[in-house]
Amino acid sequence: MSEAIASGREEGVLEAEGPPLGELHAPLRDLVVDRLRADILSGRYKSGERLVEDRLAEDFKVSRNPVREAIRALAAEGLVAVAPRRGATVAGFSTAETREMIEVRATLEAMNARLAARRRDPGMIATLMECLNEGQQRAGEGDPAELVRLNAHFHDLLAAAGHNRILGDLMRQLRERTNLVFAPRSANGAAQTWEEHRAILEAVIAGDEELAALLAARHVLQAGERHLERHLEERAAEAVAGGEAGPTASAVTLEAAKARSP
């Protein structure tokens, strides 16, 4: 899954990407939700970072009300944590929690891909192919909001192709909790994500249940490992910035972080 966004920080202030949301024609609350979600998933706002209503309203050129509503909506998705006196922050998971979510999602995605290959619904396959083609085209354009939307849309369509409502509901809830883990952060990552999507869909079209399940599970596990690697590198960099010295401090700290992770 691919994700890249320029961070644009100066003295802790972020400059919003794209046109002012107040100038776009759509429900303002939905626009703010989409923009803030994309900024979080792209890494523009880091795990644990405070989300200040006034600053976000100024960045997005909107009033505080749609920002407040967007924060509530993203808290319900698990992307934002709201605590008394501390306010809203970008949610985060421990390494152990992340691994547990990756394991569960890999199992469910594999089960769903197996069912999709068994059903082989022609209408769903055609819709999935349209989404796949658009995703691969957009992967090189570096639009994080659109990549996040298309990636979620592909997985929603694949869940629908399995024609199992109970499994679909479970996957939807889990996907909301794991969005931070599986969001792409680079153009290379986006291209790789959509190549993996193509391989899964080809197995579904061929009716190869075993291959579809294997590729879907591998897709989730590899995306999860990429996230964990990034997370450990960020922790190592923070430790170095906090005072570790020496030319190999970063590498040493990264190895220590890996050794501590389960």
MIGUKOL-18668 format. One record per residue (C-alpha): residue number from 1; x, y, z negated. Coordinates in nm, 2 decimals. Example, Ala and Ser with C-alpha at 12.3 -4.5 7.8 and 13.67 -1.06 7.14 Angstrom:
MIGUKOL-18668
<n 1	xx 1.23	yy -0.45	zz -0.78> $
<n 2	xx 1.37	yy -0.11	zz -0.71> $
This chain:
MIGUKOL-18668
<n 1	xx 0.00	yy 0.00	zz 0.00> $
<n 2	xx 0.15	yy 0.32	zz 0.10> $
<n 3	xx 0.15	yy 0.64	zz -0.08> $
<n 4	xx 0.36	yy 0.96	zz -0.06> $
<n 5	xx 0.29	yy 1.31	zz -0.18> $
<n 6	xx 0.50	yy 1.61	zz -0.24> $
<n 7	xx 0.49	yy 1.69	zz -0.61> $
<n 8	xx 0.53	yy 2.07	zz -0.59> $
<n 9	xx 0.59	yy 2.14	zz -0.96> $
<n 10	xx 0.72	yy 2.46	zz -1.09> $
<n 11	xx 0.73	yy 2.52	zz -1.46> $
<n 12	xx 0.47	yy 2.25	zz -1.51> $
<n 13	xx 0.22	yy 2.40	zz -1.26> $
<n 14	xx 0.10	yy 2.20	zz -0.96> $
<n 15	xx 0.00	yy 2.36	zz -0.64> $
<n 16	xx -0.31	yy 2.18	zz -0.50> $
<n 17	xx -0.28	yy 2.01	zz -0.16> $
<n 18	xx -0.52	yy 2.10	zz 0.13> $
<n 19	xx -0.78	yy 2.38	zz 0.15> $
<n 20	xx -0.95	yy 2.52	zz -0.15> $
<n 21	xx -1.23	yy 2.28	zz -0.25> $
<n 22	xx -1.47	yy 2.57	zz -0.29> $
<n 23	xx -1.45	yy 2.63	zz 0.09> $
<n 24	xx -1.55	yy 2.27	zz 0.18> $
<n 25	xx -1.91	yy 2.17	zz 0.26> $
<n 26	xx -2.00	yy 1.87	zz 0.03> $
<n 27	xx -2.11	yy 1.83	zz -0.33> $
<n 28	xx -1.84	yy 2.02	zz -0.51> $
<n 29	xx -1.83	yy 1.77	zz -0.80> $
<n 30	xx -1.76	yy 1.48	zz -0.55> $
<n 31	xx -1.49	yy 1.68	zz -0.38> $
<n 32	xx -1.31	yy 1.75	zz -0.71> $
<n 33	xx -1.34	yy 1.39	zz -0.81> $
<n 34	xx -1.19	yy 1.27	zz -0.48> $
<n 35	xx -0.91	yy 1.52	zz -0.49> $
<n 36	xx -0.82	yy 1.46	zz -0.85> $
<n 37	xx -0.84	yy 1.08	zz -0.81> $
<n 38	xx -0.60	yy 1.10	zz -0.51> $
<n 39	xx -0.36	yy 1.33	zz -0.70> $
<n 40	xx -0.35	yy 1.08	zz -0.99> $
<n 41	xx -0.31	yy 0.77	zz -0.77> $
<n 42	xx -0.04	yy 0.93	zz -0.56> $
<n 43	xx 0.17	yy 1.00	zz -0.87> $
<n 44	xx 0.12	yy 1.38	zz -0.85> $
<n 45	xx 0.00	yy 1.36	zz -1.21> $
<n 46	xx 0.20	yy 1.11	zz -1.41> $
<n 47	xx 0.08	yy 0.87	zz -1.67> $
<n 48	xx 0.02	yy 1.05	zz -2.00> $
<n 49	xx 0.02	yy 1.40	zz -1.84> $
<n 50	xx -0.24	yy 1.64	zz -1.98> $
<n 51	xx -0.51	yy 1.75	zz -1.74> $
<n 52	xx -0.60	yy 2.11	zz -1.83> $
<n 53	xx -0.94	yy 2.22	zz -1.71> $
<n 54	xx -0.84	yy 2.58	zz -1.65> $
<n 55	xx -0.53	yy 2.49	zz -1.45> $
<n 56	xx -0.71	yy 2.24	zz -1.24> $
<n 57	xx -0.99	yy 2.48	zz -1.17> $
<n 58	xx -0.73	yy 2.74	zz -1.06> $
<n 59	xx -0.55	yy 2.49	zz -0.84> $
<n 60	xx -0.87	yy 2.37	zz -0.67> $
<n 61	xx -1.02	yy 2.72	zz -0.65> $
<n 62	xx -1.34	yy 2.61	zz -0.83> $
<n 63	xx -1.51	yy 2.68	zz -1.16> $
<n 64	xx -1.44	yy 2.47	zz -1.47> $
<n 65	xx -1.78	yy 2.28	zz -1.45> $
<n 66	xx -1.70	yy 2.06	zz -1.15> $
<n 67	xx -1.35	yy 1.99	zz -1.30> $
<n 68	xx -1.51	yy 1.89	zz -1.63> $
<n 69	xx -1.75	yy 1.66	zz -1.45> $
<n 70	xx -1.47	yy 1.51	zz -1.24> $
<n 71	xx -1.27	yy 1.43	zz -1.56> $
<n 72	xx -1.57	yy 1.25	zz -1.71> $
<n 73	xx -1.62	yy 1.05	zz -1.39> $
<n 74	xx -1.25	yy 0.95	zz -1.37> $
<n 75	xx -1.26	yy 0.86	zz -1.74> $
<n 76	xx -1.54	yy 0.62	zz -1.66> $
<n 77	xx -1.32	yy 0.46	zz -1.39> $
<n 78	xx -1.03	yy 0.42	zz -1.63> $
<n 79	xx -0.80	yy 0.67	zz -1.46> $
<n 80	xx -0.83	yy 0.94	zz -1.73> $
<n 81	xx -0.82	yy 0.90	zz -2.11> $
<n 82	xx -1.01	yy 1.16	zz -2.32> $
<n 83	xx -0.91	yy 1.20	zz -2.69> $
<n 84	xx -1.04	yy 1.44	zz -2.96> $
<n 85	xx -0.81	yy 1.75	zz -3.00> $
<n 86	xx -0.57	yy 1.62	zz -2.73> $
<n 87	xx -0.81	yy 1.65	zz -2.44> $
<n 88	xx -0.78	yy 1.46	zz -2.11> $
<n 89	xx -0.47	yy 1.29	zz -2.00> $
<n 90	xx -0.38	yy 1.05	zz -1.71> $
<n 91	xx -0.44	yy 0.70	zz -1.83> $
<n 92	xx -0.15	yy 0.45	zz -1.87> $
<n 93	xx -0.10	yy 0.08	zz -1.94> $
<n 94	xx 0.17	yy -0.11	zz -2.12> $
<n 95	xx 0.38	yy -0.35	zz -1.92> $
<n 96	xx 0.20	yy -0.64	zz -2.08> $
<n 97	xx -0.15	yy -0.50	zz -2.00> $
<n 98	xx -0.04	yy -0.44	zz -1.64> $
<n 99	xx 0.08	yy -0.79	zz -1.59> $
<n 100	xx -0.24	yy -0.93	zz -1.74> $
<n 101	xx -0.45	yy -0.72	zz -1.50> $
<n 102	xx -0.24	yy -0.82	zz -1.20> $
<n 103	xx -0.28	yy -1.19	zz -1.28> $
<n 104	xx -0.66	yy -1.16	zz -1.31> $
<n 105	xx -0.70	yy -0.95	zz -1.00> $
<n 106	xx -0.48	yy -1.18	zz -0.80> $
<n 107	xx -0.70	yy -1.48	zz -0.90> $
<n 108	xx -1.03	yy -1.30	zz -0.81> $
<n 109	xx -0.90	yy -1.15	zz -0.48> $
<n 110	xx -0.78	yy -1.50	zz -0.38> $
<n 111	xx -1.12	yy -1.65	zz -0.47> $
<n 112	xx -1.30	yy -1.38	zz -0.27> $
<n 113	xx -1.08	yy -1.42	zz 0.04> $
<n 114	xx -1.14	yy -1.79	zz 0.03> $
<n 115	xx -1.52	yy -1.73	zz 0.03> $
<n 116	xx -1.49	yy -1.47	zz 0.31> $
<n 117	xx -1.30	yy -1.72	zz 0.52> $
<n 118	xx -1.57	yy -1.98	zz 0.45> $
<n 119	xx -1.86	yy -1.74	zz 0.54> $
<n 120	xx -1.69	yy -1.58	zz 0.84> $
<n 121	xx -1.97	yy -1.32	zz 0.88> $
<n 122	xx -1.93	yy -1.17	zz 1.23> $
<n 123	xx -2.07	yy -0.83	zz 1.13> $
<n 124	xx -1.85	yy -0.80	zz 0.82> $
<n 125	xx -1.54	yy -0.91	zz 1.02> $
<n 126	xx -1.61	yy -0.65	zz 1.28> $
<n 127	xx -1.64	yy -0.38	zz 1.01> $
<n 128	xx -1.33	yy -0.50	zz 0.84> $
<n 129	xx -1.14	yy -0.48	zz 1.17> $
<n 130	xx -1.25	yy -0.12	zz 1.22> $
<n 131	xx -1.13	yy -0.03	zz 0.87> $
<n 132	xx -0.80	yy -0.22	zz 0.93> $
<n 133	xx -0.73	yy -0.04	zz 1.26> $
<n 134	xx -0.80	yy 0.30	zz 1.10> $
<n 135	xx -0.59	yy 0.22	zz 0.80> $
<n 136	xx -0.29	yy 0.12	zz 1.01> $
<n 137	xx -0.33	yy 0.43	zz 1.22> $
<n 138	xx -0.34	yy 0.65	zz 0.90> $
<n 139	xx -0.06	yy 0.47	zz 0.73> $
<n 140	xx 0.20	yy 0.68	zz 0.90> $
<n 141	xx 0.03	yy 1.02	zz 0.85> $
<n 142	xx 0.10	yy 1.05	zz 0.48> $
<n 143	xx -0.25	yy 1.16	zz 0.37> $
<n 144	xx -0.27	yy 1.01	zz 0.02> $
<n 145	xx -0.64	yy 1.08	zz -0.04> $
<n 146	xx -0.74	yy 0.91	zz 0.29> $
<n 147	xx -0.51	yy 0.62	zz 0.22> $
<n 148	xx -0.66	yy 0.57	zz -0.12> $
<n 149	xx -1.01	yy 0.58	zz 0.03> $
<n 150	xx -0.94	yy 0.34	zz 0.31> $
<n 151	xx -0.76	yy 0.09	zz 0.09> $
<n 152	xx -1.05	yy 0.09	zz -0.15> $
<n 153	xx -1.29	yy 0.06	zz 0.14> $
<n 154	xx -1.10	yy -0.24	zz 0.28> $
<n 155	xx -1.12	yy -0.43	zz -0.05> $
<n 156	xx -1.48	yy -0.34	zz -0.09> $
<n 157	xx -1.56	yy -0.48	zz 0.25> $
<n 158	xx -1.36	yy -0.79	zz 0.19> $
<n 159	xx -1.56	yy -0.84	zz -0.14> $
<n 160	xx -1.88	yy -0.80	zz 0.05> $
<n 161	xx -1.76	yy -1.05	zz 0.31> $
<n 162	xx -1.74	yy -1.31	zz 0.04> $
<n 163	xx -2.12	yy -1.28	zz -0.02> $
<n 164	xx -2.10	yy -1.35	zz -0.39> $
<n 165	xx -2.25	yy -1.07	zz -0.59> $
<n 166	xx -2.13	yy -1.19	zz -0.93> $
<n 167	xx -1.77	yy -1.20	zz -0.81> $
<n 168	xx -1.82	yy -0.87	zz -0.63> $
<n 169	xx -1.93	yy -0.70	zz -0.95> $
<n 170	xx -1.64	yy -0.84	zz -1.14> $
<n 171	xx -1.39	yy -0.73	zz -0.88> $
<n 172	xx -1.54	yy -0.38	zz -0.86> $
<n 173	xx -1.50	yy -0.33	zz -1.23> $
<n 174	xx -1.15	yy -0.47	zz -1.23> $
<n 175	xx -1.05	yy -0.26	zz -0.93> $
<n 176	xx -1.15	yy 0.06	zz -1.11> $
<n 177	xx -0.92	yy -0.03	zz -1.40> $
<n 178	xx -0.63	yy -0.13	zz -1.18> $
<n 179	xx -0.64	yy 0.16	zz -0.93> $
<n 180	xx -0.33	yy 0.32	zz -1.09> $
<n 181	xx -0.14	yy -0.01	zz -1.06> $
<n 182	xx -0.21	yy -0.07	zz -0.69> $
<n 183	xx -0.21	yy 0.28	zz -0.54> $
<n 184	xx 0.06	yy 0.31	zz -0.27> $
<n 185	xx 0.34	yy 0.57	zz -0.33> $
<n 186	xx 0.53	yy 0.58	zz 0.00> $
<n 187	xx 0.48	yy 0.57	zz 0.37> $
<n 188	xx 0.67	yy 0.24	zz 0.39> $
<n 189	xx 0.45	yy 0.10	zz 0.12> $
<n 190	xx 0.14	yy 0.20	zz 0.31> $
<n 191	xx 0.25	yy 0.03	zz 0.63> $
<n 192	xx 0.34	yy -0.28	zz 0.43> $
<n 193	xx 0.00	yy -0.28	zz 0.26> $
<n 194	xx -0.19	yy -0.26	zz 0.59> $
<n 195	xx 0.02	yy -0.54	zz 0.75> $
<n 196	xx -0.07	yy -0.76	zz 0.45> $
<n 197	xx -0.44	yy -0.66	zz 0.50> $
<n 198	xx -0.41	yy -0.77	zz 0.86> $
<n 199	xx -0.26	yy -1.11	zz 0.77> $
<n 200	xx -0.55	yy -1.17	zz 0.52> $
<n 201	xx -0.81	yy -1.07	zz 0.78> $
<n 202	xx -0.66	yy -1.29	zz 1.05> $
<n 203	xx -0.68	yy -1.59	zz 0.81> $
<n 204	xx -1.04	yy -1.50	zz 0.73> $
<n 205	xx -1.12	yy -1.48	zz 1.10> $
<n 206	xx -0.96	yy -1.82	zz 1.16> $
<n 207	xx -1.16	yy -1.97	zz 0.87> $
<n 208	xx -0.84	yy -2.08	zz 0.70> $
<n 209	xx -0.96	yy -2.07	zz 0.33> $
<n 210	xx -0.63	yy -2.18	zz 0.18> $
<n 211	xx -0.42	yy -1.93	zz 0.38> $
<n 212	xx -0.66	yy -1.65	zz 0.31> $
<n 213	xx -0.65	yy -1.72	zz -0.06> $
<n 214	xx -0.27	yy -1.75	zz -0.07> $
<n 215	xx -0.22	yy -1.42	zz 0.12> $
<n 216	xx -0.47	yy -1.23	zz -0.09> $
<n 217	xx -0.31	yy -1.35	zz -0.41> $
<n 218	xx 0.04	yy -1.27	zz -0.28> $
<n 219	xx -0.08	yy -0.93	zz -0.17> $
<n 220	xx -0.19	yy -0.84	zz -0.52> $
<n 221	xx 0.11	yy -0.99	zz -0.69> $
<n 222	xx 0.36	yy -0.81	zz -0.47> $
<n 223	xx 0.18	yy -0.48	zz -0.51> $
<n 224	xx 0.18	yy -0.53	zz -0.88> $
<n 225	xx 0.55	yy -0.61	zz -0.89> $
<n 226	xx 0.63	yy -0.29	zz -0.69> $
<n 227	xx 0.43	yy -0.09	zz -0.94> $
<n 228	xx 0.62	yy -0.25	zz -1.24> $
<n 229	xx 0.95	yy -0.18	zz -1.07> $
<n 230	xx 0.86	yy 0.19	zz -1.02> $
<n 231	xx 0.74	yy 0.21	zz -1.38> $
<n 232	xx 1.06	yy 0.06	zz -1.52> $
<n 233	xx 1.27	yy 0.29	zz -1.30> $
<n 234	xx 1.08	yy 0.60	zz -1.42> $
<n 235	xx 1.12	yy 0.49	zz -1.78> $
<n 236	xx 1.49	yy 0.44	zz -1.72> $
<n 237	xx 1.52	yy 0.79	zz -1.56> $
<n 238	xx 1.34	yy 0.95	zz -1.86> $
<n 239	xx 1.57	yy 0.78	zz -2.10> $
<n 240	xx 1.87	yy 0.91	zz -1.91> $
<n 241	xx 1.73	yy 1.26	zz -1.90> $
<n 242	xx 1.67	yy 1.23	zz -2.27> $
<n 243	xx 2.04	yy 1.20	zz -2.34> $
<n 244	xx 2.21	yy 0.88	zz -2.21> $
<n 245	xx 2.54	yy 0.96	zz -2.05> $
<n 246	xx 2.77	yy 0.79	zz -1.81> $
<n 247	xx 2.76	yy 0.72	zz -1.43> $
<n 248	xx 2.59	yy 0.38	zz -1.48> $
<n 249	xx 2.35	yy 0.49	zz -1.75> $
<n 250	xx 2.05	yy 0.47	zz -1.52> $
<n 251	xx 2.13	yy 0.11	zz -1.41> $
<n 252	xx 2.20	yy 0.00	zz -1.76> $
<n 253	xx 1.88	yy 0.15	zz -1.90> $
<n 254	xx 1.67	yy -0.01	zz -1.62> $
<n 255	xx 1.82	yy -0.35	zz -1.69> $
<n 256	xx 1.74	yy -0.30	zz -2.06> $
<n 257	xx 1.38	yy -0.20	zz -1.98> $
<n 258	xx 1.34	yy -0.51	zz -1.76> $
<n 259	xx 1.48	yy -0.73	zz -2.03> $
<n 260	xx 1.22	yy -0.59	zz -2.28> $
<n 261	xx 0.93	yy -0.64	zz -2.04> $
<n 262	xx 0.74	yy -0.97	zz -2.07> $
